[in-house]
Amino acid sequence: MIRRSPTFTLEACRVNKNLKIGDVADELDVIEKTVIHWENYDITPKSNYLRALSELYDIDENLIFLGNK
């Protein structure tokens, strides 16, 4: 049996760090709508933003679930 590491949504990561969408947008210098699109899987964050998100959320970027697109 293959064991898979758990993955976490961007929203769950943000909430676990007690951050609001505006906090994340300010930290990454993007507009709130961008963060909303990432969390709704409308847009996949580019690698530099994914790295920044993983650092902000203190989680390995490979454990962040980015949707099925």
DSSP file (Angstrom, degrees, kcal/mol; ACC not computed):
  #  RESIDUE AA STRUCTURE BP1 BP2  ACC     N-H-->O    O-->H-N    N-H-->O    O-->H-N    TCO  KAPPA ALPHA  PHI   PSI    X-CA   Y-CA   Z-CA
    1    1 A M              0   0    0      0, 0.0     2,-0.5     0, 0.0     0, 0.0   0.000 360.0 360.0 360.0 130.8    0.0    0.0    0.0
    2    2 A I        -     0   0    0      1,-0.0     2,-0.5     2,-0.0     0, 0.0  -0.745 360.0-145.6 -89.0 126.9    1.4    3.4   -1.0
    3    3 A R        -     0   0    0     -2,-0.5     2,-0.4     0, 0.0    -1,-0.0  -0.809  12.4-155.3 -94.0 129.6    1.1    6.1    1.7
    4    4 A R        -     0   0    0     -2,-0.5     3,-0.1     3,-0.0    -2,-0.0  -0.820  18.5-116.8-103.4 142.2    0.4    9.6    0.4
    5    5 A S        -     0   0    0     -2,-0.4     2,-0.0     1,-0.1    -1,-0.0  -0.472  39.2-103.6 -70.1 146.6    1.4   12.7    2.3
    6    6 A P        -     0   0    0      0, 0.0     2,-0.3     0, 0.0    -1,-0.1  -0.378  34.7-149.5 -67.1 151.4   -1.6   14.8    3.3
    7    7 A T        -     0   0    0     -3,-0.1     2,-0.4    57,-0.0    57,-0.2  -0.895   4.4-150.5-121.0 156.7   -2.2   17.9    1.3
    8    8 A F  E     -a   64   0A   0     55,-2.8    57,-2.8    -2,-0.3     2,-0.1  -0.972  15.7-121.1-130.1 139.0   -3.7   21.2    2.4
    9    9 A T  E  >  -a   65   0A   0     -2,-0.4     4,-2.3    55,-0.2     5,-0.2  -0.363  27.0-116.4 -73.0 157.9   -5.7   23.8    0.6
   10   10 A L  H  > S+     0   0    0     55,-0.6     4,-2.4     1,-0.2     5,-0.2   0.892 117.4  53.1 -60.1 -39.3   -4.5   27.3    0.4
   11   11 A E  H  > S+     0   0    0     28,-0.2     4,-2.8     2,-0.2     5,-0.2   0.926 108.4  48.9 -63.4 -43.9   -7.5   28.5    2.3
   12   12 A A  H  > S+     0   0    0      1,-0.2     4,-2.5     2,-0.2    -1,-0.2   0.901 111.1  50.7 -62.9 -40.5   -6.8   26.0    5.1
   13   13 A C  H  X S+     0   0    0     -4,-2.3     4,-1.0     2,-0.2    -1,-0.2   0.922 112.4  46.8 -61.9 -44.0   -3.2   27.1    5.3
   14   14 A R  H ><>S+     0   0    0     -4,-2.4     5,-2.1     1,-0.2     3,-0.6   0.935 113.4  47.3 -63.8 -47.6   -4.2   30.7    5.5
   15   15 A V  H ><5S+     0   0    0     -4,-2.8     3,-1.9     1,-0.2    -1,-0.2   0.896 107.4  56.6 -63.3 -40.7   -6.9   30.1    8.2
   16   16 A N  H 3<5S+     0   0    0     -4,-2.5    -1,-0.2     1,-0.3    -2,-0.2   0.768 107.9  48.8 -63.3 -24.4   -4.5   27.9   10.2
   17   17 A K  T <<5S-     0   0    0     -4,-1.0    -1,-0.3    -3,-0.6    -2,-0.2   0.333 114.5-120.0 -94.1   6.2   -2.1   30.9   10.3
   18   18 A N  T < 5 +     0   0    0     -3,-1.9     2,-0.3     1,-0.2    -3,-0.2   0.874  63.9 146.1  57.0  40.8   -5.0   33.2   11.4
   19   19 A L      < -     0   0    0     -5,-2.1     2,-0.2    -6,-0.1    -1,-0.2  -0.828  42.4-138.9-108.3 147.2   -4.5   35.4    8.3
   20   20 A K     >  -     0   0    0     -2,-0.3     4,-1.9     1,-0.1     3,-0.4  -0.608  31.8-106.6 -94.2 162.5   -7.2   37.2    6.3
   21   21 A I  H  > S+     0   0    0      1,-0.2     4,-2.5    -2,-0.2     5,-0.2   0.897 122.7  54.3 -55.7 -41.3   -7.2   37.3    2.5
   22   22 A G  H  > S+     0   0    0      1,-0.2     4,-2.5     2,-0.2    -1,-0.2   0.849 103.8  55.2 -62.7 -34.8   -6.0   41.0    2.7
   23   23 A D  H  > S+     0   0    0     -3,-0.4     4,-2.3     2,-0.2    -1,-0.2   0.927 110.7  44.7 -62.5 -45.0   -3.1   40.0    4.9
   24   24 A V  H  X S+     0   0    0     -4,-1.9     4,-2.3     2,-0.2    -2,-0.2   0.921 112.7  51.3 -66.3 -44.3   -1.9   37.5    2.3
   25   25 A A  H  X>S+     0   0    0     -4,-2.5     5,-2.2     1,-0.2     4,-0.9   0.921 112.0  46.9 -59.6 -44.9   -2.4   40.0   -0.5
   26   26 A D  H ><5S+     0   0    0     -4,-2.5     3,-0.5     1,-0.2    -1,-0.2   0.920 111.9  50.3 -63.0 -44.2   -0.4   42.7    1.3
   27   27 A E  H 3<5S+     0   0    0     -4,-2.3    -1,-0.2     1,-0.2    -2,-0.2   0.867 119.1  36.7 -62.9 -37.8    2.4   40.3    2.1
   28   28 A L  H 3<5S-     0   0    0     -4,-2.3    -1,-0.2    -5,-0.1    -2,-0.2   0.432 108.1-122.2 -97.4  -0.1    2.7   39.1   -1.5
   29   29 A D  T <<5S+     0   0    0     -4,-0.9     2,-0.3    -3,-0.5    -3,-0.2   0.921  71.5 119.5  58.3  47.8    2.0   42.4   -3.0
   30   30 A V      < -     0   0    0     -5,-2.2    -1,-0.2    -6,-0.2     2,-0.2  -0.830  69.2 -93.9-128.2 169.9   -1.0   41.2   -5.0
   31   31 A I    >>  -     0   0    0     -2,-0.3     4,-1.2     1,-0.1     3,-1.1  -0.530  34.4-113.5 -84.3 157.0   -4.6   42.2   -5.0
   32   32 A E  H 3> S+     0   0    0      1,-0.3     4,-2.4     2,-0.2     5,-0.2   0.855 114.6  63.6 -57.3 -36.7   -7.1   40.3   -2.8
   33   33 A K  H 3> S+     0   0    0      1,-0.2     4,-2.5     2,-0.2    -1,-0.3   0.846  98.6  55.7 -58.8 -34.5   -8.9   39.0   -5.9
   34   34 A T  H <> S+     0   0    0     -3,-1.1     4,-2.3     2,-0.2    -1,-0.2   0.930 107.7  47.4 -63.8 -45.3   -5.8   37.1   -6.9
   35   35 A V  H  X S+     0   0    0     -4,-1.2     4,-2.6     1,-0.2    -2,-0.2   0.908 111.4  52.0 -62.6 -41.4   -5.7   35.3   -3.6
   36   36 A I  H  X S+     0   0    0     -4,-2.4     4,-1.8     1,-0.2     6,-0.2   0.920 108.9  50.2 -60.6 -44.1   -9.4   34.5   -3.9
   37   37 A H  H  <>S+     0   0    0     -4,-2.5     5,-2.2     1,-0.2     6,-1.1   0.904 110.6  49.8 -62.2 -41.1   -8.7   33.1   -7.4
   38   38 A W  H ><5S+     0   0    0     -4,-2.3     3,-1.2     1,-0.2    -2,-0.2   0.936 112.0  47.5 -61.0 -46.1   -5.9   30.9   -6.0
   39   39 A E  H 3<5S+     0   0    0     -4,-2.6   -28,-0.2     1,-0.3    -1,-0.2   0.777 113.1  48.2 -69.3 -25.9   -8.0   29.6   -3.2
   40   40 A N  T 3<5S-     0   0    0     -4,-1.8    -1,-0.3    -5,-0.2    -2,-0.2   0.376 112.1-119.4 -93.5   3.9  -10.9   28.9   -5.6
   41   41 A Y  T < 5S+     0   0    0     -3,-1.2    -3,-0.2    -4,-0.3     3,-0.1   0.704  79.8 123.5  65.3  22.3   -8.6   27.1   -8.0
   42   42 A D  S   <S+     0   0    0     -5,-2.2     2,-0.4     1,-0.3    -4,-0.2   0.824  81.2  20.6 -76.7 -32.0   -9.4   29.5  -10.8
   43   43 A I  S    S-     0   0    0     -6,-1.1    -1,-0.3    -9,-0.1    -2,-0.3  -0.998  76.5-135.1-137.1 137.0   -5.7   30.4  -11.2
   44   44 A T        -     0   0    0     -2,-0.4    -6,-0.1    -3,-0.1     3,-0.1  -0.819  34.0-113.2 -90.7 130.0   -2.7   28.4  -10.1
   45   45 A P        -     0   0    0      0, 0.0    -1,-0.0     0, 0.0   -10,-0.0  -0.342  32.6-111.5 -61.2 139.1    0.0   30.5   -8.4
   46   46 A K    >>  -     0   0    0      1,-0.1     4,-2.7     4,-0.1     3,-0.7  -0.276  37.3 -97.8 -65.2 161.3    3.2   30.9  -10.3
   47   47 A S  H 3> S+     0   0    0      1,-0.3     4,-2.4     2,-0.2     5,-0.2   0.827 123.1  53.5 -56.3 -37.9    6.2   29.2   -8.8
   48   48 A N  H 3> S+     0   0    0      1,-0.2     4,-1.8     2,-0.2    -1,-0.3   0.888 113.3  43.8 -66.8 -36.6    7.5   32.4   -7.1
   49   49 A Y  H <> S+     0   0    0     -3,-0.7     4,-2.9     2,-0.2    -2,-0.2   0.867 111.3  53.8 -73.9 -36.6    4.2   33.0   -5.4
   50   50 A L  H  X S+     0   0    0     -4,-2.7     4,-2.5     2,-0.2    -2,-0.2   0.921 109.8  48.4 -62.5 -42.1    3.8   29.3   -4.5
   51   51 A R  H  X S+     0   0    0     -4,-2.4     4,-1.9    -5,-0.2    -2,-0.2   0.924 112.7  48.0 -62.0 -44.7    7.2   29.5   -2.8
   52   52 A A  H  X S+     0   0    0     -4,-1.8     4,-2.7     1,-0.2    -2,-0.2   0.893 111.6  50.6 -63.9 -40.3    6.2   32.7   -1.0
   53   53 A L  H  X S+     0   0    0     -4,-2.9     4,-2.9     2,-0.2     5,-0.2   0.916 108.8  51.1 -63.6 -43.1    2.9   31.2    0.1
   54   54 A S  H  X>S+     0   0    0     -4,-2.5     5,-2.4     1,-0.2     4,-0.7   0.879 112.9  46.2 -64.5 -35.7    4.7   28.1    1.5
   55   55 A E  H  <5S+     0   0    0     -4,-1.9     3,-0.3     3,-0.2    -2,-0.2   0.916 113.4  48.6 -69.9 -42.6    7.1   30.3    3.4
   56   56 A L  H  <5S+     0   0    0     -4,-2.7    -2,-0.2     1,-0.2    -1,-0.2   0.900 119.2  38.8 -62.2 -41.5    4.2   32.5    4.7
   57   57 A Y  H  <5S-     0   0    0     -4,-2.9    -1,-0.2    -5,-0.2    -2,-0.2   0.514 106.4-128.3 -88.4  -6.0    2.2   29.5    5.7
   58   58 A D  T  <5 +     0   0    0     -4,-0.7     2,-0.3    -3,-0.3    -3,-0.2   0.942  67.3 120.6  57.5  51.5    5.3   27.6    7.0
   59   59 A I  S   <S-     0   0    0     -5,-2.4    -1,-0.2    -6,-0.1    -2,-0.2  -0.996  73.2 -97.8-144.2 143.3    4.4   24.5    4.9
   60   60 A D    >   -     0   0    0     -2,-0.3     3,-2.2     1,-0.2     4,-0.3  -0.378  31.7-130.9 -59.7 133.2    6.3   22.6    2.2
   61   61 A E  G >  S+     0   0    0      1,-0.3     3,-1.1     2,-0.2    -1,-0.2   0.759 105.5  65.2 -62.7 -22.8    5.0   23.7   -1.1
   62   62 A N  G 3  S+     0   0    0      1,-0.2    -1,-0.3   -55,-0.0    -2,-0.1   0.640  97.5  56.5 -72.3 -12.7    4.7   20.1   -2.2
   63   63 A L  G <  S+     0   0    0     -3,-2.2   -55,-2.8   -56,-0.1     2,-0.6   0.412  83.7 101.3 -96.8   0.6    2.0   19.7    0.5
   64   64 A I  E <  S-a    8   0A   0     -3,-1.1     2,-0.5    -4,-0.3   -55,-0.2  -0.771  70.3-137.0 -90.3 123.5   -0.2   22.5   -0.8
   65   65 A F  E     -a    9   0A   0    -57,-2.8   -55,-0.6    -2,-0.6     3,-0.1  -0.672  21.5-178.7 -80.3 125.5   -3.1   21.3   -2.9
   66   66 A L        -     0   0    0     -2,-0.5     3,-0.3     1,-0.4    -1,-0.1   0.180  45.6-100.2-112.4  15.4   -3.6   23.4   -6.0
   67   67 A G        -     0   0    0      1,-0.2    -1,-0.4     2,-0.1   -26,-0.1  -0.349  41.6 -73.8  92.9-177.3   -6.7   21.8   -7.5
   68   68 A N              0   0    0      1,-0.2    -1,-0.2    -2,-0.1   -27,-0.0   0.179 360.0 360.0-106.5  16.1   -7.0   19.3  -10.3
   69   69 A K              0   0    0     -3,-0.3    -1,-0.2   -28,-0.1    -2,-0.1   0.491 360.0 360.0 -77.3 360.0   -6.3   21.5  -13.2
